[in-house]
Amino acid sequence: MKPIRFTVHALEKLELMREWGFVIDEEMVIEFLKHPQDIIHGYSGRFIAQSMLDENHVLRVVYEEGEEILVVTLYPGRRQRYAH
């Protein structure tokens, strides 16, 4: 797998998610990127990797891919909204 780098914004979102009660860290995000349940094409050539976070939520990781994978942002979503 390509090297993975997090933007400052993505790291701030990780901290915010912890404040919201989601137990997640950089290593979990990397595992989600390695084994996503779904990958969706986003805006401006970006991708969204999606995996189950808990029984009610998915984690959506927005990233760009070039020589490395750049995690732009991430956020929890309600499972019923993003389930295919």
Sequence and secondary structure as in RCSB ss.txt:
>XXXX:A:sequence
MKPIRFTVHALEKLELMREWGFVIDEEMVIEFLKHPQDIIHGYSGRFIAQSMLDENHVLRVVYEEGEEILVVTLY
PGRRQRYAH
>XXXX:A:secstr
   EEE HHHHHHHHHHHHTT    HHHHHHHHHS SEEEE GGG EEEEEE SSSEEEEEEEEESSSEEEEEEE
EEEHHHH  
